[in-house]
Amino acid sequence: MQPGDAPLLRGAKVFLKPLTRRDAVRLGLEPAVAEALLAEAAQGRALLWQLAENLRLPAFGWVGLREIDPRHARANLDGFILPAQRRQGWMHDAMARIIDYGFRDFGLNRIGARIDPGNDAALGLAQVLGLAWEGRLRGYRRGPDGARDVILLGRLASDAMATAESAGRQAIGGAESPVEGG
C-alpha cells in the first residue's frame, strides 16, 4: 500500500471509504481546503477517508493520516465530523481503526496530532486513544485572530503494543491486570 491509496476500512460501527472531491464538497469543506487535502493525498503524503454508517449512506465526516513521512515512518491524525454526529462514538471508532491500520498494516512507528488547546473533545479523544501529551507549540497556526498555539500529542508503535498487551492481560485476568489491586 502506498500513501494516497486509502483502502476501504471498517470500524466497529463506521465504514471508512476513500475521500473523494464530491464528498469533500458535500461535507462543507471550503474548496481550497478540499483541494489541498486531495492534493496531499495525490502526492502520496496523506491517506484520507470519509465516515459513513454504511456504504450507501452519505458521509458525515472525514479522517486521515496526513503529512506521511515514509523515511521516518510517521504521520499525523486529522479529521472533522458534522455537528449532528458528534458525541456518538463515530470519531472514536474511526480514529481507533486508522491508528490500528497505521501501525499494523501501513508500518508507521509514530502517529501524532496537533490540537487546538480549546478543543476539549479532541483532546479527550486523543487521550482515550492513547496519544501522550508531548508539548505545546506556541504561535503555531495563523488564523483570523492571529497566531494560535497547538497541543502536540503522539503515540508510538511500541505504545500500541503495550496497550494491546495490557488489554490482553486484563481480558484474561491474572496478576498483571491493571484492573486488579486497584
DOMARLO-460015 format. One record per residue (C-alpha): residue number from 0; residue in one letter; y, z, x. Coordinates in steps of 0.02 Angstrom, whole numbers. Each point is the difference from the previous one (the first is absolute). Example, Ala and Ser with C-alpha at 12.3 -4.5 7.8 and 13.67 -1.06 7.14 Angstrom:
BEGIN
    i  aa       Y       Z       X
    0   A    -225     390     615
    1   S     172     -33      69
This chain:
BEGIN
    i  aa       Y       Z       X
    0   M       0       0       0
    1   Q     170     -49      65
    2   P     168      80     -42
    3   G      73     -87    -151
    4   D    -169     -32     -81
    5   A      -5     146    -123
    6   P    -173      11     -79
    7   L     -34      52    -178
    8   L     -28     189       0
    9   R     -46     126    -132
   10   G      45     183      -5
   11   A     -73     129    -117
   12   K     108     -67    -142
   13   V     117    -133      71
   14   F     -30    -181      48
   15   L      94     -64     154
   16   K      28    -188       2
   17   P      99     -96     130
   18   L     185       3     -44
   19   T      70    -169     -51
   20   R     179     -60     -12
   21   R     -14     -11    -189
   22   D     -62     179     -15
   23   A     135      63     117
   24   V     131     -75    -116
   25   R     -87      75    -153
   26   L       9     170      82
   27   G     188     -18      12
   28   L      14     -16     188
   29   E     161     -81      55
   30   P     -36    -178      57
   31   A      55      38     179
   32   V    -113     153       8
   33   A    -148     -97     -72
   34   E      27    -142     124
   35   A      11     121     147
   36   L    -162      87     -51
   37   L     -95    -162     -26
   38   A      68     -73     163
   39   E     -62     155      92
   40   A    -173     -29     -75
   41   A       4    -187      41
   42   Q      42      44     181
   43   G    -152     114       7
   44   R     101     161       8
   45   A     -44      68    -173
   46   L    -138      15    -129
   47   L      74      12    -174
   48   W     -84      41    -165
   49   Q      54      13    -180
   50   L     -63     144    -107
   51   A     -81     -36    -167
   52   E    -114      93    -120
   53   N    -118    -148      -1
   54   L       0    -179      63
   55   R      69     -72    -163
   56   L     147     118     -29
   57   P     169     -23      83
   58   A      46      96     156
   59   F      99     162     -13
   60   G      33      29     184
   61   W     -38     -54     177
   62   V     -64      82     159
   63   G     -19     -61     175
   64   L     -40      27     182
   65   R     157     -66      84
   66   E      63     -21     177
   67   I    -179     -26      56
   68   D     -14       9     189
   69   P    -174     -62      51
   70   R      27      43     184
   71   H      26     184     -40
   72   A    -109       0    -159
   73   R     136      73    -110
   74   A      90     -36    -164
   75   N     116      84    -124
   76   L     -28      34    -184
   77   D     124     -64    -128
   78   G       0     -23    -186
   79   F      83      11    -170
   80   I     -59      41    -175
   81   L      90     -31    -164
   82   P      71     159     -78
   83   A    -114      -6    -154
   84   Q    -155      15     111
   85   R      62     138     115
   86   R     -85     171       7
   87   Q    -165     -69     -67
   88   G     -97     -10     163
   89   W      14    -188      22
   90   M      94       7     165
   91   H    -113     136      68
   92   D    -153    -105     -40
   93   A      77    -158      74
   94   M      64      82     160
   95   A    -163      94      28
   96   R     -94    -165     -15
   97   I     111     -96     122
   98   I      -2     144     125
   99   D    -190      -4      -6
  100   Y       3    -190      17
  101   G     124       9     145
  102   F    -108     120     101
  103   R    -177     -54     -47
  104   D      13    -187     -26
  105   F     159     -56      88
  106   G     -23     107     155
  107   L     167      91       3
  108   N      22     155     107
  109   R     163      59     -80
  110   I      76     -16    -173
  111   G     177      63     -21
  112   A     136      14    -131
  113   R     188      17       1
  114   I      61      88    -156
  115   D     172      44     -66
  116   P      22     190      14
  117   G      50       8    -184
  118   N    -158     -86     -62
  119   D    -102     156     -39
  120   A    -135     -98     -92
  121   A     -33    -114     149
  122   L       5     145     124
  123   G    -124      98    -107
  124   L    -115    -151     -15
  125   A       5     -28     188
  126   Q     -49     181      29
  127   V    -145     -11    -124
  128   L     -58    -159      88
  129   G      -8      92     166
  130   L     155     -70      85
  131   A      75     129     117
  132   W     186      30      20
  133   E      54     -72     168
  134   G     189      12      -8
  135   R     163     -57     -72
  136   L      84    -162      53
  137   R     185      32     -22
  138   G     110    -142     -64
  139   Y    -152    -117      -3
  140   R      40    -105    -154
  141   R     164     -75     -54
  142   G      40      -5    -184
  143   P     150      -8    -114
  144   D      36     183      37
  145   G     -10     -24     189
  146   A    -137      50     122
  147   R    -144     102     -70
  148   D    -136     103      81
  149   V    -187     -27     -26
  150   I    -146     117      22
  151   L    -134     -68     117
  152   L    -181      38     -44
  153   G    -164     -61      71
  154   R    -187      10      -3
  155   L    -124     -50     135
  156   A    -173     -71     -23
  157   S     -67     158      82
  158   D      93     102    -134
  159   A     -87    -105    -132
  160   M    -169      36      80
  161   A      37     186       3
  162   T      53      -5    -183
  163   A    -159     -92     -49
  164   E    -107     122      99
  165   S      87     148     -82
  166   A     -28     -75    -171
  167   G    -184     -22      43
  168   R     -17     181      57
  169   Q      89      59    -155
  170   A    -113    -104    -112
  171   I    -158      74      76
  172   G      69     176      21
  173   G     -50      94     155
  174   A      90     106     125
  175   E     126    -133      49
  176   S      63     -31    -176
  177   P     189      26      -7
  178   V     -19      63    -179
  179   E    -111     146      47
  180   G      68     159      74
  181   G     169     -41     -76
